[in-house]
Amino acid sequence: MAFADTFKALSDPIRREILIMLRNGRMSAGEIGSHFSMTGATISYHLSQLKKADLIYEAKEKNYIYYSLNTSVFEQMMMWFAQFTFSEGEVKDEKILSD
C-alpha cells in the first residue's frame, strides 16, 4: 500500500465525505454526485483519486458503475497507526521518564 497516495486522497474534505457516504454501502457516481453541488467531472476526479489510493473499488453492472469501500486498506492503516499507541505499562514508564 502506498501511504502517500492514501494520505493525499484523505487530505481532501470532499473525498472524506464520499468515504463516509460509502460506509452505508455501495453507490453509483450519480448517487454520490447528487449530494454535492459540483460537476460530474469533478466527482469523477475525486473518485479516481480514491481509486488510485485503493480506498474504494468499482464494480460495473449493466450501465452503472458502483463504488464501495475497500475496507482492507482501512484495516492496514489502522494497524500502521496502532504502532503509535502505548500500552498501560508503557504510558507509566514514559511518565516516569518525563518527571
QUIDAPE-V939838 format. One record per residue. N is the residue number from 1. RES is the residue in one letter. SS is DSSP state (H for helix, E for strand, L for the rest). Layout:
# QUIDAPE-V939838
n: [N;N]
res: [RES;RES]
ss: [SS;SS]
This chain:
# QUIDAPE-V939838
n: [1;2;3;4;5;6;7;8;9;10;11;12;13;14;15;16;17;18;19;20;21;22;23;24;25;26;27;28;29;30;31;32;33;34;35;36;37;38;39;40;41;42;43;44;45;46;47;48;49;50;51;52;53;54;55;56;57;58;59;60;61;62;63;64;65;66;67;68;69;70;71;72;73;74;75;76;77;78;79;80;81;82;83;84;85;86;87;88;89;90;91;92;93;94;95;96;97;98;99]
res: [M;A;F;A;D;T;F;K;A;L;S;D;P;I;R;R;E;I;L;I;M;L;R;N;G;R;M;S;A;G;E;I;G;S;H;F;S;M;T;G;A;T;I;S;Y;H;L;S;Q;L;K;K;A;D;L;I;Y;E;A;K;E;K;N;Y;I;Y;Y;S;L;N;T;S;V;F;E;Q;M;M;M;W;F;A;Q;F;T;F;S;E;G;E;V;K;D;E;K;I;L;S;D]
ss: [L;L;H;H;H;H;H;H;H;H;L;L;H;H;H;H;H;H;H;H;H;H;L;L;L;L;E;E;H;H;H;H;H;L;L;L;L;L;L;H;H;H;H;H;H;H;H;H;H;H;H;H;L;L;L;E;E;E;E;E;E;L;L;E;E;E;E;E;E;L;H;H;H;H;H;H;H;H;H;H;H;H;L;L;L;L;L;H;H;H;H;H;H;H;H;H;H;H;L]
